[in-house]
Amino acid sequence: MTRYCLTVTCPSRRGIVAAISAYLAGKGCNIVDSSQFDDGDTGRFFMRVSFVPETGAGLDDLAQGFAGPARAFGMDHAFHDEARKTKVVIMVSRFGHCLNDLLYRWRIGALPIDIVAVISNHMDYQKVVVNHDVPFHLIKVTRDNKPGAEAQLMQVVEDSGAELIVLARYMQVLSDDLCRRMSGRIINIHHSFLPSFKGANPYRQAYERGVKLIGATSHYVTADLDEGPIIEQDTVRVTHAQSAEDYVSLGRDVESQVLARAIHAHIHRRVFLNGNKTVVFPASPGSFASEKMG
């Protein structure tokens, strides 16, 4: 069954929901899921509506006819085909737990994306990637060649038609220019010890300080390193009886889960940028996301 969704962001005012519902009903569409949020601090309204076009209305027709309501309420909006898979480029360095997790979820259908390329500055995971029939690109990065390396990266993105870049523990800092160019389209993952434990071996530092919670944060990438709008976070408890190696193992698990959930929310159009924050609508009960992602 064909299923579309409409995403809307606009200044808050009375009548938005009524206008959207009336428009979709008039086009023969049945709403099957709807989420909305009115931010009193920013005066912005956010809405995601999932619906079935029961009389065969197409995306182009729906988009063209919606111009009037959109203009009346000052909406930023888009119609999406929920069956269409987002094209994704994954970037990785020498920690492969997130990459391997994403490849597995993708292969079993738990993460409905189209992985069009994997880029790395090392060869460690070339064989793993190629064995999944995914193109692998080695782009080495040094202080002297960084502009050229980023030009190669963007060439891969443009040639593949990628709509999202995922930094699956990619340990190179992207330039401000690239971050601005791909604003809202680069997702990163890191441990949640920042800013307490920086640099090498943060889990060892946490172990030595007797940390009791290990966490991970996934966020959109901005020019402010590791400070972009947060999409997803989680934690796991540790005790004095566990070793530094246990910290690392548990940390890798929570990083992988948090990154996958962040990507899942993004590709299903459930994440809305709201200044330095995000609005993230939950997946509906019984949905594919709830059953597969856990």
C-alpha positions as CSV (number, residue, x, y, z in Angstrom):
1,M,0.0,0.0,0.0
2,T,1.3,3.4,-1.0
3,R,2.0,5.6,2.1
4,Y,3.3,9.2,2.1
5,C,4.2,11.6,4.8
6,L,4.1,15.4,5.1
7,T,6.5,17.4,7.2
8,V,5.7,20.9,8.2
9,T,7.6,23.7,10.1
10,C,6.1,27.2,10.5
11,P,5.3,30.0,12.9
12,S,2.8,28.9,15.5
13,R,-0.8,30.0,15.1
14,R,-4.4,28.8,15.3
15,G,-5.8,26.6,12.5
16,I,-2.7,24.8,11.1
17,V,-3.8,21.3,12.0
18,A,-7.3,22.0,10.7
19,A,-5.9,23.3,7.4
20,I,-3.6,20.3,6.9
21,S,-6.3,17.8,7.8
22,A,-8.9,19.4,5.5
23,Y,-6.5,19.5,2.6
24,L,-5.5,15.9,2.9
25,A,-9.2,14.8,3.3
26,G,-10.1,16.8,0.2
27,K,-7.5,15.0,-1.8
28,G,-8.8,11.6,-0.7
29,C,-6.1,10.9,1.8
30,N,-6.6,9.0,5.1
31,I,-4.3,10.1,7.9
32,V,-2.8,7.0,9.7
33,D,-0.3,8.7,12.1
34,S,0.2,12.2,13.2
35,S,2.6,14.0,15.6
36,Q,2.9,17.7,16.4
37,F,4.7,20.0,18.7
38,D,4.2,23.7,19.5
39,D,7.3,25.3,20.9
40,G,6.3,28.1,23.2
41,D,9.9,29.3,23.6
42,T,10.6,29.8,19.9
43,G,7.0,30.3,18.6
44,R,7.6,27.5,16.0
45,F,5.2,24.7,15.1
46,F,6.3,21.2,14.0
47,M,4.2,18.4,12.5
48,R,4.7,15.1,10.8
49,V,1.6,13.4,9.2
50,S,1.7,10.0,7.7
51,F,-1.2,9.2,5.3
52,V,-2.5,6.8,2.6
53,P,-3.7,8.3,-0.7
54,E,-6.9,6.3,-1.1
55,T,-7.9,7.8,-4.4
56,G,-4.5,7.6,-6.0
57,A,-3.2,11.2,-5.5
58,G,0.5,11.5,-6.4
59,L,3.3,13.4,-4.7
60,D,3.5,16.1,-7.4
61,D,-0.2,16.7,-7.4
62,L,-0.3,16.9,-3.6
63,A,2.7,19.3,-3.5
64,Q,1.3,21.6,-6.1
65,G,-2.1,21.8,-4.5
66,F,-0.7,22.5,-1.1
67,A,1.0,25.7,-2.2
68,G,-2.0,27.8,-1.0
69,P,-2.2,26.5,2.6
70,A,1.6,26.6,2.8
71,R,1.7,30.2,1.8
72,A,-1.1,31.2,4.1
73,F,0.8,29.8,7.2
74,G,4.4,30.5,6.1
75,M,5.2,26.8,6.0
76,D,8.5,25.0,5.2
77,H,7.1,21.7,4.1
78,A,7.8,18.6,2.0
79,F,5.9,15.5,0.9
80,H,7.8,12.2,1.0
81,D,7.2,8.7,-0.3
82,E,7.8,6.5,2.8
83,A,8.9,3.5,0.6
84,R,11.8,5.5,-0.9
85,K,15.1,4.7,0.8
86,T,17.5,7.5,1.7
87,K,20.9,7.2,0.0
88,V,23.7,7.1,2.6
89,V,27.5,7.4,2.6
90,I,29.2,6.0,5.7
91,M,32.6,7.2,6.8
92,V,34.8,5.3,9.2
93,S,38.4,5.2,10.4
94,R,39.8,2.4,12.6
95,F,36.9,1.7,15.0
96,G,34.6,-0.6,13.1
97,H,31.8,-1.4,15.6
98,C,29.4,1.2,14.3
99,L,30.1,0.4,10.7
100,N,29.6,-3.4,11.2
101,D,26.4,-2.8,13.1
102,L,25.0,-0.6,10.4
103,L,25.9,-3.0,7.7
104,Y,24.2,-5.8,9.6
105,R,21.0,-3.8,10.3
106,W,20.9,-2.8,6.6
107,R,21.4,-6.3,5.4
108,I,18.5,-7.8,7.5
109,G,16.2,-4.9,6.7
110,A,16.1,-3.3,10.2
111,L,17.6,-0.1,8.7
112,P,15.8,0.7,5.4
113,I,18.5,2.8,3.7
114,D,20.5,2.5,0.5
115,I,24.2,2.5,1.4
116,V,25.8,3.9,-1.7
117,A,29.4,4.1,-0.5
118,V,31.8,3.7,2.4
119,I,34.7,6.2,2.7
120,S,37.7,5.7,5.0
121,N,41.1,7.2,5.6
122,H,42.4,3.6,6.2
123,M,42.1,0.2,4.5
124,D,41.1,-1.7,7.6
125,Y,37.5,-2.4,6.5
126,Q,37.9,-2.5,2.8
127,K,37.3,-6.2,2.6
128,V,34.3,-6.1,4.9
129,V,32.6,-3.4,2.8
130,V,33.4,-5.0,-0.6
131,N,32.0,-8.3,0.7
132,H,28.7,-6.5,1.2
133,D,28.8,-5.3,-2.4
134,V,29.2,-1.7,-1.3
135,P,31.7,0.6,-3.1
136,F,34.7,1.4,-0.9
137,H,36.7,4.6,-1.3
138,L,40.1,5.2,0.4
139,I,40.6,8.9,0.9
140,K,43.7,9.6,3.0
141,V,43.7,12.8,5.0
142,T,46.7,14.8,6.1
143,R,47.2,18.4,7.2
144,D,48.5,19.3,3.8
145,N,45.9,17.6,1.6
146,K,42.7,18.2,3.6
147,P,41.0,20.5,1.0
148,G,41.7,18.0,-1.8
149,A,40.5,15.1,0.4
150,E,37.2,16.9,1.1
151,A,36.8,17.6,-2.6
152,Q,37.1,13.9,-3.2
153,L,34.6,13.2,-0.5
154,M,32.1,15.6,-2.0
155,Q,32.6,14.1,-5.4
156,V,31.7,10.6,-4.1
157,V,28.6,12.2,-2.4
158,E,27.5,13.9,-5.6
159,D,28.2,11.0,-7.9
160,S,26.3,8.6,-5.7
161,G,23.4,10.9,-5.1
162,A,23.9,10.6,-1.3
163,E,21.5,12.5,0.8
164,L,23.0,11.7,4.2
165,I,26.6,11.3,5.5
166,V,27.1,9.1,8.6
167,L,30.3,9.4,10.6
168,A,30.5,5.9,12.1
169,R,33.5,6.8,14.3
170,Y,35.3,8.7,11.6
171,M,38.2,10.3,13.4
172,Q,38.9,13.4,11.2
173,V,37.5,16.8,11.8
174,L,35.4,18.1,8.9
175,S,35.9,21.7,7.7
176,D,33.5,24.5,8.5
177,D,32.7,24.9,4.8
178,L,31.8,21.2,4.5
179,C,29.6,21.3,7.6
180,R,27.7,24.3,6.3
181,R,27.3,22.8,2.9
182,M,25.9,19.6,4.3
183,S,24.0,21.2,7.2
184,G,21.4,18.8,8.6
185,R,22.7,16.0,6.5
186,I,25.7,14.7,8.5
187,I,25.2,12.6,11.6
188,N,27.9,11.8,14.1
189,I,28.3,9.5,17.1
190,H,30.6,9.9,20.1
191,H,30.8,8.8,23.7
192,S,29.0,11.1,26.2
193,F,32.0,11.7,28.5
194,L,32.7,15.0,26.7
195,P,33.9,17.4,27.9
196,S,35.2,15.5,30.9
197,F,37.4,12.9,29.2
198,K,38.9,14.0,25.9
199,G,41.6,12.6,23.7
200,A,42.9,9.0,23.6
201,N,41.3,6.2,25.7
202,P,38.4,8.1,27.2
203,Y,37.0,4.8,28.5
204,R,40.2,4.1,30.4
205,Q,40.0,7.7,31.8
206,A,36.4,7.0,32.9
207,Y,37.4,3.7,34.5
208,E,40.2,5.3,36.5
209,R,37.7,7.9,37.8
210,G,35.1,5.4,38.8
211,V,32.4,6.5,36.4
212,K,29.1,4.8,37.0
213,L,27.3,5.6,33.7
214,I,28.6,5.2,30.1
215,G,26.6,7.0,27.4
216,A,26.6,7.9,23.8
217,T,25.3,10.9,21.9
218,S,24.3,11.1,18.2
219,H,23.9,14.6,16.7
220,Y,24.0,16.6,13.5
221,V,27.5,17.9,12.6
222,T,28.1,21.6,12.8
223,A,31.3,23.7,12.8
224,D,31.3,23.4,16.6
225,L,32.9,20.0,17.1
226,D,30.7,17.5,18.9
227,E,28.2,20.3,19.8
228,G,25.6,20.0,17.0
229,P,21.9,19.5,17.6
230,I,21.4,16.2,19.5
231,I,19.2,13.5,17.9
232,E,19.5,10.5,20.2
233,Q,21.3,9.6,23.5
234,D,21.4,6.6,25.8
235,T,23.3,5.3,28.8
236,V,24.3,2.0,30.4
237,R,25.3,1.4,34.1
238,V,28.7,0.1,35.1
239,T,30.0,-0.8,38.5
240,H,33.3,-1.0,40.4
241,A,33.5,-4.7,39.6
242,Q,33.9,-4.1,35.9
243,S,37.2,-3.6,34.1
244,A,38.3,-0.9,31.7
245,E,37.8,-3.5,28.9
246,D,34.2,-3.9,30.0
247,Y,33.8,-0.1,29.8
248,V,35.0,-0.2,26.2
249,S,32.8,-3.1,25.2
250,L,29.7,-1.6,26.7
251,G,30.5,1.8,25.3
252,R,30.8,0.3,21.8
253,D,27.4,-1.3,22.2
254,V,25.6,1.8,23.3
255,E,27.3,3.9,20.5
256,S,26.1,1.5,17.9
257,Q,22.6,1.4,19.2
258,V,22.3,5.2,19.5
259,L,23.7,5.9,16.0
260,A,21.3,3.4,14.4
261,R,18.3,4.9,16.2
262,A,19.4,8.4,15.2
263,I,19.7,7.4,11.5
264,H,16.3,5.6,11.7
265,A,14.6,8.8,13.0
266,H,16.3,10.9,10.4
267,I,15.4,8.7,7.4
268,H,11.7,8.5,8.5
269,R,11.5,12.3,8.7
270,R,10.9,12.4,12.4
271,V,13.7,14.8,13.2
272,F,13.2,18.6,12.9
273,L,15.9,21.2,13.5
274,N,14.8,23.8,16.1
275,G,17.7,26.2,16.4
276,N,20.4,24.5,18.4
277,K,18.0,21.7,19.4
278,T,15.9,19.1,17.6
279,V,12.3,18.0,17.8
280,V,12.2,14.2,17.5
281,F,8.9,12.6,17.1
282,P,8.7,9.0,18.4
283,A,7.9,6.1,16.1
284,S,4.2,5.0,16.3
285,P,3.5,1.8,18.4
286,G,3.6,-1.3,16.3
287,S,5.5,0.4,13.5
288,F,8.4,-1.1,11.6
289,A,10.7,1.0,13.7
290,S,9.4,-0.2,17.0
291,E,9.5,-3.9,15.9
292,K,12.9,-3.9,14.3
293,M,14.9,-1.3,16.2
294,G,13.9,-2.2,19.7
